Amino acid sequence: MQAYELQHTTGSSSWSLVEKPQPQPGPGQALVRIHAVSLNYRDLIITRGTYPGLKLPLIPCSDGAGQVVAVGPGVTRVKPGDRVAPTFFQVWTDGERTPERVAHALGGSIPGVLSEYVCLDAEGLALLPDWLSYEEGATLPCAAVTAWNALVPQGGLKAGQTVLAQGTGGVSIFTLQFARLLGARVIITSSQDDKLQRAKQLGADGLINYCQTPDWEQAVLTLTGGQGVDHVLEVGGAGTLPRSVAATKAGGHIALIGLLTGAPGKPDTRATSSKHLRVISTYVGSREMFEDMLKAMSREKTRPVIDRVFPFAQAREALRHMESGGHFGKIVITV
């Protein structure tokens, strides 16, 4: 079978297409024929060698979707023919996040899914509804579950509240879709007006171009009558966190997710304490969260937003497209 392998960390060109023997499922495992894979910013920083815990060579990417073709001894949860997507953390099925449950992350601490066939933990698979394509299903395990966890299990989002989504990448667009699905208002930022207009079509209530408005936290306060938002999904990191704190209302919630500005953010405890903010690190989520998210999406057939689909042979081009920052929503590779 064919697979991509990260053999060295020299940037977006470091994926190598290799031939590998097709794996066979062991006890508790399922063999999945991968049909589609989606990219996350994490995949890009892994190629740069700045992600902890890597053991090379490594099959990259955490997010995929495919069909079960065989199961190992003792597997009853899935069967051949089932359409599935793997969970980001293969052994975090439910309950709270623990070091043990997040120690097995696809495409990082364990091999990923950018391959024709992958053996996965049968308990680490979510069944996809028929109305989602493989390409759509592949967008969900990391970005969508992260947004869902930040908004619902951690954030306790209520109808009528206001959410700030930063940018128009995968997590932020899922944030917009899920917040609207749950009856919340959404303010979204971008450096490009055309992306803001696309976000408006998806239901965004407030639009801020942060290049034209560098003090975008002041624009957030204006849009919320001086109060600030109830929830911020902070994907920028150290470069944006102080503005996020200023844009959040007293008693509000900030989900620490990303590091697009180069480093993870560490909030000023004096500022967060004075406003009684809940600042919580969000690290994807469990299979139970994935399944609850799919149930919510099924109510209105909420479809993921796919920016562009690349063929398997152009996987490196897909990664370079992510590196360019021009995407809106998710980038997908068909296998």
HELIX and SHEET records of a PDB file:
HELIX    1   1 TYR A   41  THR A   47  1                                   7    
HELIX    2   2 ALA A  122  GLY A  124  5                                   3    
HELIX    3   3 TYR A  134  GLY A  137  1                                   4    
HELIX    4   4 LEU A  140  ALA A  144  3                                   5    
HELIX    5   5 VAL A  145  LEU A  151  1                                   7    
HELIX    6   6 GLY A  170  LEU A  181  1                                  12    
HELIX    7   7 ASP A  193  GLN A  201  1                                   9    
HELIX    8   8 TRP A  216  LEU A  223  1                                   8    
HELIX    9   9 LEU A  241  ALA A  247  1                                   7    
HELIX   10  10 THR A  269  SER A  274  1                                   6    
HELIX   11  11 ARG A  287  GLU A  300  1                                  14    
HELIX   12  12 PHE A  312  GLN A  314  5                                   3    
HELIX   13  13 ALA A  315  SER A  324  1                                  10    
SHEET    1   A 2 GLN A   2  LEU A   6  0                                        
SHEET    2   A 2 TRP A  15  GLU A  19 -1                                        
SHEET    1   B 5 TYR A 117  ASP A 121  0                                        
SHEET    2   B 5 GLN A  29  SER A  38 -1                                        
SHEET    3   B 5 ASP A  63  VAL A  71 -1                                        
SHEET    4   B 5 ARG A  83  PRO A  86 -1                                        
SHEET    5   B 5 LEU A 125  LEU A 127 -1                                        
SHEET    1   C 4 TYR A 117  ASP A 121  0                                        
SHEET    2   C 4 GLN A  29  SER A  38 -1                                        
SHEET    3   C 4 LYS A 330  THR A 334 -1                                        
SHEET    4   C 4 ILE A 306  PRO A 311  1                                        
SHEET    1   D 6 GLY A 206  ASN A 209  0                                        
SHEET    2   D 6 ARG A 185  SER A 190  1                                        
SHEET    3   D 6 THR A 162  GLN A 166  1                                        
SHEET    4   D 6 VAL A 229  GLU A 234  1                                        
SHEET    5   D 6 THR A 248  LEU A 256  1                                        
SHEET    6   D 6 ARG A 278  SER A 281  1                                        
END                                                                             
